[in-house]
């Protein structure tokens, strides 16, 4: 049982990324595995309207099309109603044109911090915002993008989910990605309280492809699968005034992160594309 307890603790921290640990526990306890789980609510849906005006990616959302686009409902815990509502608000809106999928995220945060500033660092080891996209909705060949408040990115491609033997291709990049962050407050200053950071992204449809997977260009009426996740860590401040992830004083282990998402997964694992929300493309103009 000692080994089982250790495995359980490790799983609480890692199942979001490595479901193999959860499968091991399920085998020991003879309980249902995530493959038998179901989302706690029907996947959410968002109608993405087309803009015919240029969107300037500056993190400001000043364009008329953005002002007319509808915000999603506030994010929930990844497990849905099994857990309390998130401590801070997150919401998203989307637009598209013939070249790009545009995503805007408004992320309320009293303490905005991020130190990872090199491309493809493991961004989710600090607070971040994440995008998951499966253009054809078959649960294979999907894409992940993570961005922190410094506008540092980590992107990857998965030919299939981890539980089906998929291996993340970390060298894959979203070519010609555009992103920008604006901050209402100060970053990496633990002496004050902040309000929010706003993220603006333009993902080229042509870049959602690999040597073996052709890009899928949306049309009026196209449906994609998409979800968004916000990773938020409890923090503490060291003697130098730097933020760091909070540790349990009894165990010395990092306190598990919060996972707040648009469309709840029902389990602590984002890599179930069949549980993601639906993105409906419309050539109607925003506001109609």
N, C-alpha and C positions, 0 to 999 in steps of 0.2 A: 504493500500500500504506500510505502514511502516513495518508491519510484513513481507510482501512479500520481501521487500528490505533486511531485516535481514536474511530471509531464503535464498535469492539469494547469499548473501555474504558467508553464512555458506556452501552453496552448492559448491561454487567455491573452497572451501578449502577441502571439504570432499567427493565429488562425486566419486573420485578415489577409496574410500573404502566403502562408504555407499550410494549406488545409490537411496535409498529410498527418500533422500532429493530432488533429481532431479525429481523423479516421482511426488512428492508433488508440485513442481513448475510447472511441465507440466500440472498437473490437474488444477491449478489456472489459467494458461495462455492459456489452450486449445491448447498446441503444442505437437509435436511428442515426444514420450519418447525414451530412448535409445534402447528399444526392437525393435523399428521401424527403427533404424539407420542402416547404412551400412558402411563397411570400405571404406575409401576414395580411396584406391588402392587395387588391388588383393593381398592377403597375399603373403609374400615373401617365398622363399624356399631355403634350404641349403642341400647339399649332404654331409653326414657324412661318412668319409672313416674309414676303420678298421685298427688298428695298431696291429702288432704282437710283439711289443717291450714294455717292461715295461715303464710306465710313472711315473716319480718321482714327486709327488705333492709338489713343493717348491716355486711356483710362478715365476719361471724363464723361462719356455718354451724353455729349451735347447735341448730337444730331437729332433732327426732327423724328426720324424713324425710330430711334431708341426711345424717345419720349412717348411715342405711341405704342410701342411694343409692351406686351403684358408681362408683369413679373409672375414667376411661379409662386405657389404657396411656400411658406417658410419650410426649411429643411426639418427632417425628423431624425430620430436615432436610427441607425442602420437596422436595428431589430424591430423598429416600429413601436407599437403600443406596449411592447414588453418592457420598455425602458422609459424613463421620464423624458419630457421634451428637452431639446437642447438648451443650454444655458445662454447662448447668444444666437442672434438671428442670422440666417443666410438665405439668400434667394438669387434666382437666375432669370435672365430673359435672353431670347435668341432671335436672330434675323438671318437671312441668306440672300445671296445674289448668285450670278452664274459661276462665280469663281470661289466664293468663300462661305463657310458657315461661321457666323459671328456669335460669340457668347459673351455675355456680361454677367459678372457675379458681384454682388454686394455683400460684404462679409463684416458684420459687426464684431469688433474686438477691442476690449479694454486695454490689452497689452499686445501691441503689434511687434513681433520679433522674428528675425530670420538672420542666419549667419552663412548659410550655404550659398555660395555665389559662383560656383563652377558648374558648367553644363553637365548634366547627367549625374550629379551627386544624388545620393538617396534623399530626395527632398522630403519625403514623408516622415523622416526622423525629426523634423521640425514641423510646425504648423504649415499646412498647405491647402490648396484647392485642386481637385482632381476631376478630369473628364474621361469618361469611358464611352467609346463609340463602336457599334457593330452595324455597318451600313446595310448589309443584306439580312440581318436578323437571324442568321443561322447558328449563332453562338460560337462560330469559329472565325478566325481571321479578324480580330478586333484590336483596337488601339487604345492606348492609355497616355494621358498627358497630366503631369503634375507641375504646379507652379507655386512658388512662395511669394512672400511680400516684397522680396528683392527683385521679383520678376525673373528668377532663375528657374530653368525648366529641366524636367526629366521626362523623356518620352520613350515609349517602347511599343513593340508589336508582339501579339501572341497568336500563333497559328491555331491554337485551341486552348481551352482553360487548363489550369494546372492539374486539376483532378483527372483530366483525360491525357495527361502526359505532356501538356504544352510546356514549352520552354520560352521564357521571355527573350526576345531579341533586342538587347539593350543598345546595340549599335545602330538600330533603325532610328531615323530622325524624321520629324515632320518638316519637310523642306519648305522654305519660304513662310514659315509660321510667323505671325505677327502677334505680339502681346505687349501690354503696358499696364502699369499699376499706378493708381493715385492713392495717396494716404491722407486721411483726415485725422491727423495726430502726428506723432513722431515714432520712428522705428528704432528699436533697440535702446529705448530710454525707459528704464524701470522706475523713474522718479515721478512719472505722470500717468494719467489715464488717457487713452485714445478712444476714438469713436468707431472708425471702420477703415477697411481698405477695399478699393474697388478695382476689379480686374476686368480687362477687355481683351478679347482674343479673336483672331481671324485665322481659321484653319482652311488652307486650300484643299478643295475636294480632290484635286489631282494628287496631292501628297498622301492621301489615305490609300496607299498602295505599296506593293513590294514587287520584287522581281517576278513573283508567281501570282500576285493578286492584282487585278486591274482596278483602277478607281471606279467607283460607282457614282455617276452624276445624278443628283436628285432631279425629279420633275414634279410638276403639280400632282399632288396625291401620293407621292412617295412616302413610305414609312420606314424609318430607321429605329434601331434600339439605342438608347443613350441613358446615361446616368451620371450624376455628379456626387462627389464625396468631399467633405471637409474634414480633415484630420486636425484635431485640436488637443494639445497636450496640457495637462496641469504643469505649472512651472514653479520654479523658485529662482532666486537671484543669488549669484555667488559673491564673494568678497570684492570682486572687481566690477560689480554692477552689471554683469552679463546674465541674461536669461539662460536657464537650462531646464531640461525636463526634470520634473519632481521625482524623487525617489522615496520609497517606503522606508522610514527610519528603522523599522524592525528587520526588514529583509535586505535592504540595500538595493532592491530591484527598482527599475523605472516603473512608475505608476502607469497602467495601461491607458492608451489614448482614447478620446472620444471619437466616434465615427458618426458624423451627421451627414445625411444624404437627402437627395430630392425624393427619390422613389424607394421606400424601404425594401431591403433585401429579405428581412426575416431572420437572417443569420449574419454573423460577423465575417462576411466574405464577399467582396465586391465581384469576384470572378465567377459569377453566375449570370451571364448575359441574358438568359431567359427571364430573369427577374427585373431587368432594367425597365425604365420607362419607354414610352413611345414618342418619337419625334415625327410629327406630321408636317410635310412641306406643302405650302400653299403659295401660289403666285399672286394672291390678293395682296394689297398693300396693308401695312400695319395700321390698325385703327378701324379697319372695316370688318 
